[in-house]
Amino acid sequence: EVLQATRIQLERELSLEDVHHIRDLPAHNLLSL
């Protein structure tokens, strides 16, 4: 359970970072999709 909770937390932090990158570089993000 600990590893699963940590993985969920890491994924949550990573998606938050992705959101920041989308806001900072919208055009670049659309190109990478």
Residue frames as qw, qx, qy, qz and C-alpha x, y, z in Angstrom:
[[0.000, 0.886, 0.464, 0.000, 0.00, 0.00, 0.00],
 [0.321, -0.758, 0.093, 0.560, 2.87, 2.37, 0.76],
 [0.359, -0.134, 0.590, 0.711, 4.43, 1.92, -2.66],
 [0.171, 0.600, 0.692, 0.362, 1.07, 2.37, -4.36],
 [0.141, -0.916, -0.302, 0.226, 0.36, 5.56, -2.40],
 [0.357, -0.583, 0.302, 0.664, 3.82, 6.89, -3.27],
 [0.329, 0.166, 0.690, 0.623, 3.26, 6.09, -6.94],
 [0.061, 0.799, 0.579, 0.147, -0.08, 7.91, -6.90],
 [0.249, -0.867, -0.067, 0.426, 1.56, 10.92, -5.24],
 [0.385, -0.335, 0.495, 0.704, 4.39, 10.96, -7.79],
 [0.250, 0.433, 0.708, 0.499, 1.94, 10.70, -10.68],
 [0.062, -0.896, -0.429, 0.090, -0.08, 13.52, -9.15],
 [0.306, -0.740, 0.164, 0.576, 3.03, 15.72, -8.87],
 [0.376, -0.052, 0.640, 0.668, 4.06, 14.85, -12.42],
 [0.175, 0.663, 0.648, 0.332, 0.67, 15.81, -13.81],
 [0.166, -0.916, -0.195, 0.308, 0.87, 19.09, -11.91],
 [0.361, -0.495, 0.412, 0.675, 4.25, 19.73, -13.53],
 [0.324, 0.296, 0.720, 0.538, 2.75, 18.90, -16.92],
 [0.044, 0.868, 0.494, 0.003, -0.01, 21.45, -16.32],
 [0.254, -0.817, 0.098, 0.509, 2.61, 24.10, -15.55],
 [0.370, -0.192, 0.618, 0.666, 4.51, 23.23, -18.73],
 [0.244, 0.590, 0.700, 0.320, 1.27, 23.46, -20.73],
 [0.061, -0.939, -0.280, 0.189, 0.64, 26.93, -19.33],
 [0.325, -0.699, 0.308, 0.558, 4.23, 28.05, -19.93],
 [0.019, -0.346, 0.699, 0.625, 4.70, 26.54, -23.38],
 [0.690, 0.347, 0.443, -0.456, 1.26, 25.87, -24.90],
 [0.634, 0.634, -0.305, -0.321, 2.50, 25.81, -28.50],
 [0.156, 0.498, -0.853, 0.036, 5.44, 23.53, -27.69],
 [0.451, -0.028, 0.811, -0.371, 3.14, 21.18, -25.74],
 [0.747, 0.461, 0.197, -0.436, 0.67, 20.95, -28.61],
 [0.517, 0.629, -0.551, -0.185, 3.55, 20.10, -30.95],
 [0.047, -0.367, 0.912, -0.175, 4.80, 17.38, -28.62],
 [0.678, 0.158, 0.570, -0.437, 1.34, 15.80, -28.50]]
